[in-house]
Amino acid sequence: MHTLDQLNALSAEDFVNALTGVFEHAAWVAEAVAPQRPFFTVTALHDALMQAVREAPSDACLAFLRGHPPLSPKALADPGLTSESRSEQGGLGMAALGDRLARFEAASAAYEARFGFPFIVCVRRQTPAFVLRGLEQRLVNTPDDEITAALAEIGHITRLRLVDRVDGPGMPKTTGHLSSHVLDTARGKAAEGVRIELFREGVLIRQAVTNRDGRTDEPLLSGEPLRIGRYELRFHLGDYYKDWPNAAEPPFFDVVPIGFGVAEPEGQYHLPLLLNAWSYTTYRGS
């Protein structure tokens, strides 16, 4: 990890070396912006790097896009895969597509045949299901529109990689936040001791229990992008309703599921659950 001040003070060669891997097999990007130093914010540094890519001659830009690895479980076996791409693809878990993996591979091959470079997407901001969905939607783009789309995704990829290795003022926004709390509106108090499960695309990824304030001690998700996809919160209320006066057995509500979608990876999502004796409400709050 370097500070921005340290990057500004490095020789041009060391500056380029420090940013190796931020842009895939493209040291020329950092070389182009080294003379523009000093940068006063990390965001300004990233903007300059991306501007260098956008201003590159079309043949250099196309070669840059072609230098990205294909998105496939098979690519993880390629010894030439950069450590950054290996970590990102490994964290996505394309095998979760199951029977749809063959459909993805076919669409990926069709994409490369159509546009002349691999399908590029920031996998740290997506679930596998929405990677597939995005691929199929982008297949109908014109070549010019698809270059624009690919560069936008490279902007997301490189912003995350830069934040991983540079600290300083004006950091770009790269993380989202998901939280919840439970309120007992019938009795006018917070609901303590409610177990909450968080599922993403049907897979359990987090569990927590509400505290005396009806909240979880930590956010359900934070410190990274919220992957675009479908989520579900399950509130286990059976034990909580046992404490109500004249509680029914079994309770009217046992598990309350709330399905929702995340479309803003860097957004703030707060989903409270407001309980009444025979009903509940929820909404996206702040």
SERO-4910 file (N, C-alpha, C, O; in steps of 0.05 Angstrom, whole numbers):
BEGIN
 pado doro    nc1    nc2    nc3   cac1   cac2   cac3    cc1    cc2    cc3    oc1    oc2    oc3
  Met    A     17    -24      0      0      0      0     18     25      0     35     28     17
  His    A     13     43    -19     27     68    -20      7     91    -13    -17     88    -17
  Thr    A     18    112     -2      2    136      1      3    151    -26     22    147    -41
  Leu    A    -16    169    -30    -15    185    -54      9    203    -55     22    207    -76
  Asp    A     17    214    -32     41    230    -30     66    215    -39     83    225    -52
  Gln    A     67    189    -30     90    173    -38     90    168    -68    111    170    -81
  Leu    A     67    163    -80     66    159   -109     75    184   -124     89    183   -144
  Asn    A     66    207   -114     74    232   -127    104    237   -126    115    250   -144
  Ala    A    117    227   -106    146    232   -102    164    211   -116    188    215   -117
  Leu    A    152    189   -125    168    168   -138    180    177   -165    169    195   -177
  Ser    A    201    164   -173    210    168   -200    189    157   -219    171    141   -211
  Ala    A    190    165   -244    170    156   -264    170    126   -266    149    113   -267
  Glu    A    194    114   -266    196     84   -267    183     71   -243    168     52   -246
  Asp    A    189     81   -219    178     69   -195    148     74   -193    133     57   -183
  Phe    A    138     97   -203    110    103   -204     95     82   -221     75     71   -213
  Val    A    107     76   -245     95     56   -263     95     28   -249     76     14   -251
  Asn    A    117     22   -237    119     -4   -223     99     -7   -201     87    -28   -196
  Ala    A     95     15   -186     76     14   -163     47      9   -173     31     -1   -158
  Leu    A     41     17   -197     14     14   -208     11    -11   -226     -9    -14   -239
  Thr    A     32    -27   -227     31    -51   -244      7    -69   -235      4    -75   -211
  Gly    A     -9    -77   -254    -32    -94   -248    -58    -80   -244    -79    -92   -245
  Val    A    -57    -53   -241    -82    -38   -239    -96    -39   -266   -120    -45   -268
  Phe    A    -81    -34   -287    -91    -37   -315    -78    -62   -327    -54    -65   -326
  Glu    A    -95    -79   -337    -86   -106   -346    -65   -105   -368    -70    -96   -390
  His    A    -40   -114   -361    -19   -116   -381    -16    -90   -396    -12    -90   -421
  Ala    A    -16    -67   -383    -16    -41   -397      0    -21   -380    -12     -2   -370
  Ala    A     26    -25   -378     43     -6   -364     42     22   -377     47     42   -364
  Trp    A     36     23   -403     35     48   -417     15     68   -406     18     92   -410
  Val    A     -6     58   -392    -26     76   -381    -13     93   -359    -16    117   -358
  Ala    A      0     80   -340     14     95   -319     36    112   -330     40    134   -320
  Glu    A     51    102   -350     72    118   -362     61    144   -374     74    165   -372
  Ala    A     36    143   -385     24    167   -397     18    189   -377     19    212   -383
  Val    A     11    181   -352      2    201   -333     24    208   -313     21    227   -298
  Ala    A     47    194   -313     68    201   -294     77    230   -296     81    242   -275
  Pro    A     79    242   -320     87    270   -321     66    289   -310     72    313   -306
  Gln    A     41    280   -306     20    298   -297     20    302   -267      5    319   -256
  Arg    A     37    288   -253     38    291   -224     47    319   -216     62    332   -231
  Pro    A     39    328   -192     26    313   -170     -5    312   -174    -17    330   -184
  Phe    A    -16    290   -164    -45    287   -162    -53    293   -133    -40    284   -115
  Phe    A    -75    307   -130    -82    316   -103   -104    299    -91   -109    301    -67
  Thr    A   -117    282   -107   -136    262    -96   -132    236   -111   -123    236   -134
  Val    A   -139    214    -98   -138    188   -111   -158    187   -135   -152    175   -155
  Thr    A   -181    200   -131   -200    201   -153   -189    215   -178   -193    206   -200
  Ala    A   -174    237   -173   -162    251   -196   -141    233   -210   -139    234   -234
  Leu    A   -126    218   -194   -107    199   -206   -121    179   -224   -113    173   -246
  His    A   -143    167   -213   -158    147   -229   -170    160   -254   -169    148   -276
  Asp    A   -181    184   -251   -192    197   -275   -171    202   -296   -177    198   -320
  Ala    A   -147    209   -288   -126    213   -308   -118    188   -322   -113    187   -346
  Leu    A   -116    166   -307   -109    140   -318   -130    132   -339   -123    122   -361
  Met    A   -155    135   -332   -177    127   -350   -177    145   -375   -183    136   -397
  Gln    A   -171    171   -371   -170    189   -394   -148    181   -413   -151    184   -437
  Ala    A   -126    172   -402   -104    162   -420   -113    139   -437   -105    137   -460
  Val    A   -129    121   -426   -139     99   -441   -159    109   -463   -157    100   -486
  Arg    A   -176    127   -456   -197    137   -475   -184    153   -497   -194    154   -520
  Glu    A   -161    166   -492   -148    182   -512   -128    166   -529   -116    177   -547
  Ala    A   -124    141   -522   -105    125   -537   -115    120   -566   -139    119   -570
  Pro    A    -97    117   -585   -106    110   -612   -123     85   -612   -120     68   -595
  Ser    A   -140     83   -631   -160     61   -632   -146     34   -632   -156     15   -620
  Asp    A   -124     31   -647   -111      5   -647    -99     -2   -620    -99    -25   -613
  Ala    A    -88     18   -606    -77     13   -579    -99      6   -560    -96    -11   -542
  Cys    A   -122     20   -562   -145     14   -545   -155    -14   -550   -161    -29   -531
  Leu    A   -157    -22   -575   -167    -49   -581   -147    -70   -571   -156    -91   -561
  Ala    A   -121    -65   -574   -101    -84   -564   -103    -86   -534   -100   -108   -522
  Phe    A   -109    -64   -520   -112    -64   -491   -136    -81   -484   -134    -97   -465
  Leu    A   -159    -78   -498   -182    -95   -492   -176   -124   -497   -185   -142   -482
  Arg    A   -162   -130   -518   -156   -158   -525   -137   -170   -504   -135   -195   -502
  Gly    A   -122   -153   -489   -104   -164   -469   -117   -173   -444   -104   -184   -426
  His    A   -144   -169   -442   -158   -179   -418   -164   -208   -421   -170   -218   -443
  Pro    A   -164   -223   -399   -169   -252   -400   -198   -258   -404   -215   -242   -396
  Pro    A   -205   -280   -416   -233   -288   -417   -244   -294   -389   -229   -302   -371
  Leu    A   -269   -289   -386   -282   -295   -360   -293   -323   -361   -313   -328   -374
  Ser    A   -279   -342   -348   -287   -370   -350   -273   -385   -328   -250   -379   -321
  Pro    A   -285   -406   -316   -271   -423   -297   -245   -434   -309   -226   -439   -294
  Lys    A   -245   -439   -335   -221   -450   -348   -198   -430   -347   -174   -438   -347
  Ala    A   -204   -404   -347   -183   -384   -347   -166   -385   -321   -143   -376   -321
  Leu    A   -178   -395   -300   -163   -396   -274   -139   -415   -276   -121   -413   -259
  Ala    A   -139   -433   -295   -116   -451   -298    -94   -440   -316    -73   -452   -319
  Asp    A    -99   -416   -327    -79   -403   -344    -57   -391   -327    -62   -374   -311
  Pro    A    -32   -401   -330    -10   -390   -314     -4   -361   -320      9   -348   -303
  Gly    A    -13   -351   -343     -8   -323   -349    -29   -304   -337    -27   -279   -341
  Leu    A    -48   -314   -323    -69   -297   -311    -57   -281   -289    -42   -291   -272
  Thr    A    -62   -255   -289    -51   -238   -268    -63   -245   -241    -85   -256   -240
  Ser    A    -49   -238   -220    -59   -244   -193    -85   -229   -188   -102   -240   -174
  Glu    A    -87   -205   -198   -112   -190   -194   -136   -204   -208   -157   -207   -195
  Ser    A   -132   -212   -233   -154   -226   -247   -160   -252   -234   -184   -260   -232
  Arg    A   -140   -266   -225   -144   -292   -212   -161   -289   -187   -180   -304   -182
  Ser    A   -155   -269   -171   -170   -264   -146   -199   -256   -153   -217   -266   -140
  Glu    A   -202   -239   -172   -229   -229   -179   -247   -251   -190   -269   -254   -182
  Gln    A   -236   -266   -209   -252   -288   -221   -257   -310   -201   -279   -321   -200
  Gly    A   -237   -316   -184   -241   -337   -164   -262   -329   -144   -277   -346   -134
  Gly    A   -264   -303   -137   -283   -294   -118   -312   -293   -129   -331   -293   -114
  Leu    A   -314   -292   -156   -341   -291   -168   -355   -318   -165   -379   -318   -158
  Gly    A   -341   -340   -171   -354   -366   -168   -373   -372   -191   -397   -377   -186
  Met    A   -363   -372   -216   -380   -378   -239   -393   -405   -238   -414   -410   -251
  Ala    A   -381   -424   -223   -393   -450   -221   -421   -449   -210   -437   -468   -213
  Ala    A   -428   -427   -196   -455   -425   -185   -476   -423   -206   -500   -427   -200
  Leu    A   -468   -418   -231   -488   -418   -253   -499   -446   -259   -520   -448   -270
  Gly    A   -484   -467   -250   -494   -494   -254   -499   -500   -284   -481   -498   -300
  Asp    A   -524   -508   -290   -531   -515   -318   -528   -492   -337   -526   -496   -361
  Arg    A   -528   -467   -326   -527   -444   -344   -498   -437   -352   -494   -419   -368
  Leu    A   -479   -451   -341   -451   -445   -347   -445   -450   -377   -430   -435   -389
  Ala    A   -456   -471   -388   -452   -477   -417   -465   -454   -433   -453   -447   -454
  Arg    A   -487   -444   -425   -500   -421   -438   -481   -397   -437   -479   -382   -457
  Phe    A   -469   -392   -414   -450   -370   -412   -426   -373   -430   -418   -355   -444
  Glu    A   -415   -398   -431   -391   -403   -448   -398   -398   -477   -382   -387   -492
  Ala    A   -422   -407   -486   -430   -403   -513   -433   -373   -520   -424   -364   -541
  Ala    A   -446   -358   -502   -450   -330   -506   -423   -315   -506   -420   -296   -521
  Ser    A   -405   -324   -488   -379   -311   -487   -363   -315   -513   -350   -296   -523
  Ala    A   -365   -339   -524   -351   -344   -550   -364   -327   -572   -350   -317   -590
  Ala    A   -391   -325   -572   -404   -308   -592   -397   -279   -589   -394   -265   -609
  Tyr    A   -393   -270   -564   -386   -243   -559   -358   -237   -571   -354   -217   -585
  Glu    A   -339   -254   -565   -311   -249   -575   -310   -251   -605   -295   -236   -618
  Ala    A   -326   -269   -617   -327   -270   -646   -339   -244   -658   -330   -236   -680
  Arg    A   -358   -233   -645   -371   -209   -655   -354   -184   -651   -353   -167   -670
  Phe    A   -341   -181   -628   -328   -156   -622   -297   -157   -624   -284   -136   -625
  Gly    A   -286   -181   -624   -257   -183   -627   -241   -180   -601   -217   -178   -602
  Phe    A   -255   -180   -578   -241   -180   -552   -259   -194   -532   -283   -197   -537
  Pro    A   -248   -203   -509   -264   -218   -490   -285   -200   -476   -282   -176   -475
  Phe    A   -306   -213   -467   -326   -199   -451   -313   -189   -425   -301   -205   -410
  Ile    A   -315   -163   -419   -303   -151   -396   -324   -139   -378   -342   -124   -387
  Val    A   -323   -147   -353   -343   -138   -333   -329   -137   -306   -311   -154   -301
  Cys    A   -336   -118   -290   -325   -117   -263   -339   -138   -245   -361   -133   -235
  Val    A   -327   -161   -242   -341   -183   -229   -344   -178   -199   -360   -191   -186
  Arg    A   -329   -160   -188   -332   -154   -159   -358   -138   -153   -365   -135   -130
  Arg    A   -372   -130   -174   -397   -115   -171   -421   -131   -181   -443   -120   -183
  Gln    A   -417   -157   -186   -438   -173   -199   -441   -200   -185   -421   -210   -174
  Thr    A   -465   -211   -187   -468   -240   -181   -465   -255   -208   -469   -243   -229
  Pro    A   -459   -281   -207   -457   -296   -232   -482   -294   -250   -479   -292   -274
  Ala    A   -505   -295   -238   -530   -293   -254   -532   -267   -269   -541   -267   -292
  Phe    A   -523   -245   -257   -524   -220   -271   -501   -215   -289   -503   -198   -308
  Val    A   -479   -229   -285   -457   -229   -305   -468   -241   -331   -464   -230   -353
  Leu    A   -482   -264   -329   -493   -277   -352   -514   -259   -365   -515   -256   -390
  Arg    A   -531   -247   -349   -552   -229   -360   -539   -206   -375   -548   -199   -397
  Gly    A   -518   -194   -363   -505   -171   -376   -492   -179   -402   -493   -164   -421
  Leu    A   -480   -203   -403   -467   -212   -427   -487   -215   -449   -482   -206   -472
  Glu    A   -510   -227   -444   -530   -231   -464   -542   -205   -474   -549   -202   -497
  Gln    A   -545   -185   -456   -556   -159   -464   -536   -144   -481   -543   -130   -500
  Arg    A   -510   -146   -474   -490   -131   -489   -483   -143   -516   -471   -129   -533
  Leu    A   -491   -167   -521   -485   -180   -546   -498   -165   -570   -489   -167   -592
  Val    A   -520   -150   -564   -534   -136   -586   -523   -108   -590   -533    -94   -608
  Asn    A   -503    -99   -574   -492    -73   -578   -478    -70   -605   -470    -90   -617
  Thr    A   -475    -45   -614   -458    -40   -637   -429    -42   -627   -424    -39   -603
  Pro    A   -410    -46   -644   -382    -47   -636   -373    -22   -621   -359    -24   -600
  Asp    A   -380      1   -630   -373     26   -616   -385     28   -589   -372     35   -569
  Asp    A   -411     21   -587   -424     22   -561   -412      1   -541   -410      6   -517
  Glu    A   -403    -21   -552   -391    -42   -535   -364    -34   -525   -356    -41   -503
  Ile    A   -348    -20   -541   -323    -10   -532   -328      9   -509   -313      9   -489
  Thr    A   -348     26   -512   -354     45   -490   -363     30   -465   -354     37   -443
  Ala    A   -379      9   -468   -388     -7   -445   -364    -21   -432   -363    -22   -407
  Ala    A   -346    -32   -448   -323    -47   -437   -305    -28   -422   -295    -35   -401
  Leu    A   -301     -3   -432   -284     16   -418   -297     25   -392   -283     31   -373
  Ala    A   -324     27   -392   -337     34   -367   -333     13   -346   -328     19   -322
  Glu    A   -334    -12   -354   -328    -34   -335   -299    -34   -326   -293    -39   -303
  Ile    A   -281    -28   -344   -253    -25   -337   -249     -3   -316   -232     -5   -299
  Gly    A   -265     18   -319   -264     39   -299   -271     29   -271   -258     36   -252
  His    A   -292     12   -270   -299      0   -244   -277    -19   -233   -270    -18   -210
  Ile    A   -267    -35   -251   -246    -55   -244   -221    -40   -233   -211    -47   -211
  Thr    A   -212    -20   -247   -187     -7   -240   -191     11   -216   -172     15   -200
  Arg    A   -215     22   -212   -220     38   -188   -217     21   -163   -204     30   -144
  Leu    A   -228     -3   -164   -225    -21   -141   -196    -29   -137   -187    -30   -114
  Arg    A   -182    -36   -158   -154    -44   -156   -137    -21   -145   -119    -25   -129
  Leu    A   -143      3   -154   -127     26   -145   -132     31   -115   -113     36   -100
  Val    A   -157     30   -106   -163     33    -78   -150     12    -61   -144     17    -37
  Asp    A   -146    -12    -72   -133    -33    -57   -104    -27    -51    -92    -39    -32
  Arg    A    -92    -10    -67    -63     -6    -63    -54     23    -59    -30     28    -54
  Val    A    -73     42    -60    -65     70    -55    -84     83    -35   -109     79    -37
  Asp    A    -73     97    -16    -89    111      4    -82    141      3    -60    149     -2
  Gly    A   -103    157      7    -98    185      6   -124    201      5   -146    189      7
  Pro    A   -123    227      3   -147    243      3   -164    238    -23   -153    229    -43
  Gly    A   -190    243    -21   -207    241    -44   -209    213    -55   -207    209    -79
  Met    A   -213    193    -37   -216    166    -46   -242    163    -61   -263    173    -53
  Pro    A   -243    149    -84   -268    144    -98   -286    125    -82   -276    109    -66
  Lys    A   -312    128    -86   -331    111    -73   -331     83    -86   -337     81   -110
  Thr    A   -325     63    -70   -324     36    -81   -339     15    -65   -340     -8    -72
  Thr    A   -351     24    -42   -364      4    -25   -394     11    -21   -402     34    -23
  Gly    A   -409    -10    -15   -437     -7     -9   -442    -14     20   -424    -20     35
  His    A   -468    -13     28   -475    -17     56   -503    -28     57   -522    -18     45
  Leu    A   -506    -50     71   -532    -63     75   -537    -68    104   -520    -80    117
  Ser    A   -559    -58    115   -565    -62    143   -595    -66    146   -611    -62    128
  Ser    A   -603    -73    171   -631    -77    177   -635    -73    207   -616    -73    223
  His    A   -660    -69    214   -667    -70    243   -697    -78    245   -712    -76    225
  Val    A   -704    -86    268   -732    -97    273   -744    -80    295   -733    -78    317
  Leu    A   -768    -70    290   -783    -54    310   -810    -68    316   -824    -76    297
  Asp    A   -816    -69    341   -841    -80    350   -860    -56    354   -862    -45    376
  Thr    A   -875    -49    332   -892    -26    333   -917    -30    350   -928    -11    361
  Ala    A   -925    -55    354   -948    -61    370   -943    -54    399   -961    -45    413
  Arg    A   -918    -59    408   -912    -54    437   -893    -30    440   -885    -24    462
  Gly    A   -886    -17    418   -871      7    419   -842      4    429   -833     19    446
  Lys    A   -828    -17    419   -801    -21    427   -785    -35    405   -796    -45    386
  Ala    A   -759    -36    409   -742    -51    390   -745    -80    395   -750    -89    417
  Ala    A   -742    -96    374   -745   -125    376   -717   -137    379   -702   -138    360
  Glu    A   -711   -146    403   -685   -158    409   -685   -188    406   -706   -201    411
  Gly    A   -663   -199    397   -660   -228    396   -672   -241    371   -677   -265    371
  Val    A   -677   -226    350   -688   -237    325   -665   -245    308   -647   -229    301
  Arg    A   -665   -270    300   -643   -280    282   -650   -272    253   -673   -276    244
  Ile    A   -630   -261    239   -633   -253    212   -614   -268    194   -590   -270    201
  Glu    A   -624   -279    172   -607   -292    152   -607   -275    127   -628   -265    119
  Leu    A   -584   -273    114   -582   -258     89   -574   -278     67   -553   -292     69
  Phe    A   -590   -280     46   -584   -297     23   -579   -280     -1   -592   -259     -5
  Arg    A   -560   -289    -18   -555   -276    -44   -557   -297    -65   -542   -317    -65
  Glu    A   -575   -293    -84   -580   -313   -105   -584   -341    -93   -575   -361   -103
  Gly    A   -599   -342    -71   -607   -367    -58   -586   -379    -40   -590   -401    -29
  Val    A   -563   -366    -37   -541   -377    -20   -539   -361      5   -538   -336      4
  Leu    A   -538   -374     28   -536   -360     54   -508   -349     56   -488   -363     53
  Ile    A   -506   -322     60   -480   -310     62   -475   -295     89   -452   -288     95
  Arg    A   -496   -292    105   -491   -278    131   -514   -285    150   -537   -287    141
  Gln    A   -508   -287    176   -528   -289    197   -521   -269    219   -498   -264    224
  Ala    A   -541   -259    232   -537   -241    254   -562   -242    272   -583   -252    264
  Val    A   -559   -231    296   -581   -229    315   -584   -200    325   -565   -187    330
  Thr    A   -609   -191    326   -613   -163    334   -606   -159    363   -611   -176    380
  Asn    A   -595   -135    369   -588   -128    396   -611   -113    410   -633   -113    400
  Arg    A   -605   -101    432   -626    -88    448   -639    -64    433   -661    -55    440
  Asp    A   -625    -54    412   -635    -32    396   -650    -42    372   -660    -27    355
  Gly    A   -653    -69    369   -666    -80    346   -649    -81    321   -658    -88    300
  Arg    A   -624    -74    324   -605    -74    302   -584    -96    305   -582   -108    326
  Thr    A   -570   -101    284   -547   -120    286   -523   -104    294   -520    -80    288
  Asp    A   -505   -117    308   -481   -103    318   -464    -92    295   -451    -71    299
  Glu    A   -463   -106    273   -448    -97    250   -467    -96    226   -487   -111    225
  Pro    A   -461    -80    205   -477    -81    181   -477   -110    169   -458   -125    173
  Leu    A   -498   -117    156   -499   -143    143   -478   -145    121   -466   -166    117
  Leu    A   -474   -124    106   -453   -123     86   -442    -95     86   -456    -75     87
  Ser    A   -415    -93     84   -402    -67     82   -373    -71     74   -363    -94     74
  Gly    A   -359    -50     67   -331    -51     61   -324    -62     34   -300    -66     28
  Glu    A   -344    -67     17   -339    -77    -10   -364    -70    -26   -385    -63    -15
  Pro    A   -363    -72    -53   -387    -68    -68   -409    -89    -61   -402   -112    -56
  Leu    A   -434    -80    -62   -456    -99    -59   -460   -110    -87   -467    -95   -106
  Arg    A   -457   -136    -91   -459   -147   -118   -487   -144   -128   -506   -150   -115
  Ile    A   -489   -135   -153   -515   -133   -166   -527   -160   -167   -515   -180   -176
  Gly    A   -552   -162   -158   -565   -188   -158   -590   -188   -141   -600   -167   -132
  Arg    A   -600   -212   -136   -625   -216   -120   -617   -226    -92   -600   -244    -89
  Tyr    A   -630   -214    -72   -624   -220    -44   -650   -226    -30   -672   -221    -39
  Glu    A   -646   -238     -6   -669   -244     11   -660   -242     40   -640   -254     48
  Leu    A   -676   -228     56   -672   -228     85   -694   -246     97   -717   -244     90
  Arg    A   -686   -263    115   -705   -280    130   -704   -273    159   -683   -276    172
  Phe    A   -726   -264    170   -728   -257    198   -741   -280    213   -765   -286    208
  His    A   -727   -291    232   -738   -314    247   -751   -303    272   -738   -294    291
  Leu    A   -778   -304    272   -794   -289    292   -808   -308    312   -820   -298    332
  Gly    A   -807   -334    307   -822   -352    324   -816   -349    354   -834   -346    370
  Asp    A   -790   -349    361   -783   -346    389   -790   -319    400   -798   -316    423
  Tyr    A   -788   -298    383   -794   -271    392   -824   -269    400   -831   -257    420
  Tyr    A   -841   -280    384   -870   -278    389   -879   -295    413   -901   -290    424
  Lys    A   -862   -313    423   -869   -328    447   -871   -310    471   -885   -317    491
  Asp    A   -858   -287    471   -858   -269    494   -882   -250    494   -885   -235    512
  Trp    A   -898   -251    473   -921   -233    472   -942   -242    491   -945   -266    496
  Pro    A   -957   -224    503   -980   -232    519  -1000   -248    503  -1006   -242    480
  Asn    A  -1010   -270    515  -1030   -287    501  -1019   -298    474  -1033   -299    455
  Ala    A   -993   -304    474   -981   -314    450   -994   -339    440  -1000   -357    455
  Ala    A   -997   -340    413  -1009   -364    401   -987   -385    396   -963   -378    394
  Glu    A   -994   -410    396   -975   -431    390   -987   -450    368  -1007   -463    374
  Pro    A   -977   -451    344   -953   -436    336   -959   -407    331   -982   -400    327
  Pro    A   -938   -390    330   -943   -361    326   -953   -356    298   -947   -372    279
  Phe    A   -967   -334    295   -978   -327    268   -955   -323    248   -957   -333    226
  Phe    A   -934   -309    257   -910   -306    240   -888   -323    252   -882   -322    275
  Asp    A   -875   -339    235   -852   -355    243   -827   -343    229   -810   -332    242
  Val    A   -825   -347    203   -803   -335    187   -815   -316    167   -833   -323    152
  Val    A   -806   -291    167   -815   -271    148   -793   -267    127   -771   -257    134
  Pro    A   -798   -274    102   -778   -270     81   -783   -244     66   -806   -237     60
  Ile    A   -762   -229     61   -764   -204     45   -744   -206     22   -720   -205     26
  Gly    A   -754   -210     -2   -737   -211    -26   -733   -183    -37   -752   -167    -38
  Phe    A   -710   -176    -46   -704   -150    -57   -681   -152    -77   -665   -171    -76
  Gly    A   -678   -132    -93   -656   -131   -112   -637   -109   -106   -645    -87    -97
  Val    A   -612   -113   -111   -591    -93   -109   -581    -86   -137   -571   -102   -151
  Ala    A   -585    -60   -144   -577    -50   -170   -554    -30   -168   -543    -22   -188
  Glu    A   -548    -21   -143   -528     -1   -139   -506    -12   -121   -509    -12    -96
  Pro    A   -484    -22   -132   -464    -35   -116   -452    -17    -95   -443    -27    -74
  Glu    A   -451      9   -100   -439     27    -81   -461     42    -65   -455     62    -53
  Gly    A   -486     32    -66   -508     45    -53   -511     37    -24   -498     19    -14
  Gln    A   -528     52    -10   -535     46     18   -563     35     19   -582     48     10
  Tyr    A   -565     11     29   -591     -3     31   -597     -9     60   -581    -22     74
  His    A   -619      1     70   -628     -5     97   -656    -15     96   -674     -1     87
  Leu    A   -661    -40    105   -687    -52    103   -697    -58    131   -691    -79    142
  Pro    A   -713    -40    143   -725    -46    170   -749    -63    167   -763    -64    147
  Leu    A   -755    -78    188   -779    -94    190   -795    -83    214   -786    -83    236
  Leu    A   -820    -74    208   -838    -63    228   -860    -83    234   -876    -89    216
  Leu    A   -860    -93    258   -879   -115    265   -903   -104    280   -902    -87    297
  Asn    A   -926   -115    272   -951   -111    287   -960   -139    295   -947   -159    289
  Ala    A   -982   -141    309   -992   -167    318   -999   -185    294   -993   -209    295
  Trp    A  -1011   -174    273  -1020   -190    251  -1010   -180    224  -1021   -189    203
  Ser    A   -990   -163    224   -980   -153    198   -951   -143    202   -941   -141    225
  Tyr    A   -939   -137    180   -912   -125    181   -908   -108    156   -922   -112    136
  Thr    A   -891    -88    158   -884    -71    135   -854    -69    133   -839    -73    153
  Thr    A   -845    -62    109   -817    -57    105   -814    -37     83   -833    -31     68
  Tyr    A   -790    -26     79   -785     -6     59   -754     -2     57   -739    -12     74
  Arg    A   -745     11     36   -717     18     35   -713     45     49   -722     66     40
  Gly    A   -699     44     71   -694     68     86   -665     77     84   -650     68     67
  Ser    A   -658     96    102   -631    106    101   -616    100    127   -593    108    130
***
